[in-house]
Every structure is written in structure tokens, then in C-alpha cells.
Amino acid sequence: MVTEPTPETLPSEHPFPLKRLFMRRFVPAFLGFIGVFLLLIGFTAKNVTESIYLELAQRRAQTIARAVAAQSPESWNQLMAGRTLADLQSSAEALVSAFTNEVREQNLAELKVYDLGRKVLFATHADEIGTLENGAALRSVIEHSNSEVVPKTLADGTRQYELYVPVFDDAGKLRTVFELYEPVGYLNAILTKAAIPTMAVPGVMLLVFAFALSRLVNRAQDDIDVRTHALNDLRRRIETFVSTTAVNAAKSADSTGGIESRKITTTLLFSDIRSFTSFAEKNSPEAVVGFLNQLMALQVEAVTRCGGDVDKMIGDAVLARFDGEDGGDRGVAAAREIIAAVGHGNFPRGVGIGVFRGEVISGAIGPENRRDFTVIGDAVNISARLCSAAMAGEIVVDAALADDDFGPTETIQVKGRDEPLTVRRLKT
């Protein structure tokens, strides 16, 4: 599984993925916020709508109760005592007329009246009178004296509210429960019409904010990309002036810029152009630099191809290192390639090379504001002395590094060492 780079692990040569993180993290979070916001608005609107319906229903029920009680007080009192229309006989007609008038006046679709035992005392549909209602909403109203609403979808697909509201007498005692039927549409339409401008303003502001933020992120990403590419290009150009080992050491430096110094055993190749000074004196600067660049490019390619690293270029000389157990073989192979390439190149000057394997100190040398990552030690000096002992087109190596192609062993005195050094030569 490929994991997405994070700002902490992202390689420095890659631009910070601000736009990608914005699209993958902020945008989903923003859309989620919008979704939650709309859900909350919808939930709040639903509760507000139902509360309004219940409040209106409560007032209508009290109005109907007072009107019916005023028109037919005796029948109303008997009804509140638990007697149904069938029990009222002669006074039932007057009570039905009073309820019918109120239903029409209040523009109700339907009306039911329950006693506290959940029996239907009156209903718009006469066949329901005397039946029992076992719904949870009616039970809740009777038990807690609170209003309840039950949304229903009719067979024709229309929706309506069944509103259960308590009716109290003048002493505040629950006497009966009215069930009013209201179509859902008209009040919802009013609330929706009122909510549109209320929601439109913050909605437009959020969209403008998202658009502005998206443009800002795009511009920031473009700027980050340009700056990162410029820094990478500058870094690559700077890296051509230093060794690969120095670059890797700088990358692994700690937060304070400290670079660890190490004592290692490595193979050193030291090459030098023979009689370069006389060539430089007799030719133009352009010719000298062109020749030097050709020879340096040839040597760098050979060293790199053999797995070595050019530690530094000192005028017309090259110091390269070959780390690892097989560094000696690779160092000698690189020296052979260089000598052969120079020989076939018909250059005006040849190259002498010394190869030595020994212990050196590898680290950053110099003050913090101007350092050089290099190798120092006796082995560096010996490789340089071996190079000085080599003629043009010749390789001088420590005898331990030579193979059968090299000449017989000989001893040479190296400056700075009391004991002579046993070497072998290879002349191409």
C-alpha cells in the first residue's frame, strides 16, 4: 500500500502538496460541515414547524371547546362526563351541529374528541364514535398533558399532521383530548419561503469564502512549486561543486547542522596532469580551461562508473575515494579507464595516477560559514606522493592493490614516512 507523503516525511525536493491536501482534507471537511449545517437547519425547521402546528392546534382546540360549550352547554358537559353522541339522544344533533360549524370555521380536515379513557366521544366520521384509540401519541397526551404531533402519509401520497392536543377546563384540569388533522403543505411553504433568504445569505457567503480560499491555495501552490523548483535547480547546481559524499553528509546533518566525523578505511585515487603549468603558459585561457574541462569530465565519468566519488578537484589534480571492501579493485579499475581514455584522446598532456588504500578521517573541515567535507590523513598524502612518482600514462599503486598486469615491486621513499613503501607500476 502506497502511503501519501506527509509534511514531516516528504522529501525536500518535492513541493509541499498544499493543493492536494486542501482537496483531500479541507474540501471533504468543508462539504461535511455544509451537510451537517443543512441537517441541523432541516431538523430545527422540522421542530419549529411542528411546534407552530401544535401551538395553533392548541388554540384551535380551546376555541372549539369554548364555542361548542357556549352553543350547547348541557350536551358539552355530558360529553365531558364521558357520554358519547349515541348516549345523548335528543341533544346529540345540537352538539354535532356545533362541532360541524367549528370544523368548517377552523377549516379542519377532520376532528376527533377523546375522553381520558381514550374512547372516541365525537368524530367527523360517525362510524368511529365509541371506538378506542391505543396510539402512543394519545397516551402521552393523557399521561403528561402535553401536545403531540404524528406525521402521516395518506393513500394518495399527500402528507398531513395528526395533532393531539389537551383541552383543559377553567380550573386547568385536563378534561379531554382533541385530535385535529392538518395538511402539511401550507405552513411548510410559508416557512420555506421565509427560510430561503435567511439561508441564501450565509450560503452565498460560504461559497464565496470557499472560492476565494481555493484561489488562494492555487496561487500559493503555484508559488510553492516555482520556489521549490528554483531551490532544487540551485541545489543541483551547487551539488556539482561538491562530492556526492558531502551532499549526503549535509542531508543527514542534525538540526544544528552538525556533521559527524568518522575514521574509515578507503581507497584513494590521486591524479595529476603532467606538465600542465607549461601548457597553461603557452596557450590561451580558453584553450587551457577547455582542455582541463575535457580531462576532468573524462576522469569524473570513469570514477563514477566504477562506483567512486570525486572528493575534490585541486587545480589540475583530482582526488577520488572508493569506499567499501572492494574499493581497491574499483579504484584501480577507474585508474586504468582514465589512463586508457586519455591515451586514446590524443590530448596534449598525459595524466599520472597514484592509488593507495588506508585509514582516513572523513568529516567537515572549517568554520560553520565555510566548510569543506573531505578526507584527511596520512593515506591522502601517500596517494598524492604515489601520483607524483607516476610518469604520464602511468599508474603507481600500493603493491597490495596490484594485479598481474603491474610491473615488479619496488620501494620508494615517501615524504613524511620513515619506512619505504612497496609499490608496483602499470605503464600503458
Steps between C-alpha positions, in 0.01 A plus 500: 500500500638839399468759772459865427807709596441720801663840559737332750617214271471669161836516322627856482536491121122468461276807535278500807165354374284783631240475223473121526461515878245777457295288258531178702456640850349846507248459218343178641496658847339813358237298313440297814450823694250620238317167524483514880394864480216414263394204714489722806298759312262231378465351847443842654249596230313174557481559875400863454232403247356234725508735798310762302243245386456380858467853632238583239324170565495570874337836443253357251402221738440744785302723263288207379444381857386843617277550195332159529456547877337837437267369230394181679617516861295208630603265223861611533503426873350156438760437231779598741345261754582216258168459318520451122263647240303176504437552871385860460202416274293819455785743574742320272383686191572840655848385608580356156384827342723701733805283425430503126480878495830530684671252273386704204595829664845373594547346154588160648519184293379286789441511875482241778426546869626246759424455863778417746426132452598535127145446380384701195221730621460684172643453150443658165444148373211368709604134473807575718295625794521268802822327385823492700828654388821331618757724331813604693440868424156498665634312802781755537255792492278343765794405724706819468244762385728598215425539131620243246530495122501194273591550131301270270509426127159433348417247231507770230852601601409821678636562849318631803554550870291327764508750787408373847438792739369503859196710587476637853207644697510839669672348804783370279395138531534273197151418380540356149735459204434635153654347189522747215608414147703762312652480152877536510542725203382850571705583811807323363479711188486817708799396709696393193435833334617680812805273542633535146642853539619413851695202371601660171714771660726271707497248216627755250757623753626144552528445125687828454729405788566155350567647155736765640682244712531265202655776288734593784611138536554467124713814492691389809563156342624665180735717703618200705562300179701782341707558813560128555607445141731802523650368824541152352668643193731709718573199721583284198737768369665533841532121526715501186762692699522245782527125533206264529629398842488864612146538371385188685674616816330840480160331456558283806619788718316553828273797578800714601684427176751272668662233282659197661868438429604136452821303471468265205716283276462594135683491168629834370573583136714806441556617142694792360560638151867489414672825391172687527671820609703525179186429296312778681783747436505433125126496427206736533278484809214368286714215366635418846155493662354301209777238524472484879121457486534219246748313714304560820174381341672187376639422848173574683310267264750218555495543879121509510468200269723299736296593806734767635443859609709802403596655832649816355671655199817691584604696193597232249492220760214271602454321832239221494397246761370145468334381821424139579691173515541487121608864481854402404388306192264776393761771556758319283232434234414870490870591469535264205195648329635852545845417362350312204253779419770769520723290276230462236398865524818640343526765771800735512587386853478167679389402847683326784299314767575369848267256681529415869275335758519614861335657799369858478274735696187597309322813622419869464808721523481874560275757674122476481473775237751336262559127530641229280402137538807297416743232612820573686783287629822328406330289232408816307861618504626157389259486204625843395865386530427192290344724238815716501706185443294406193602610152247609238281202408619308805323364809689450825319298767568344836631152422206344687258646242685389187412207277711301253493780240710723722878502493736365765501632852725788590546714805472874505558743779192703576539837666369493857555124549810339645442164336511467118180399320478196275324587173442364150458689175281462195609677183247514212 
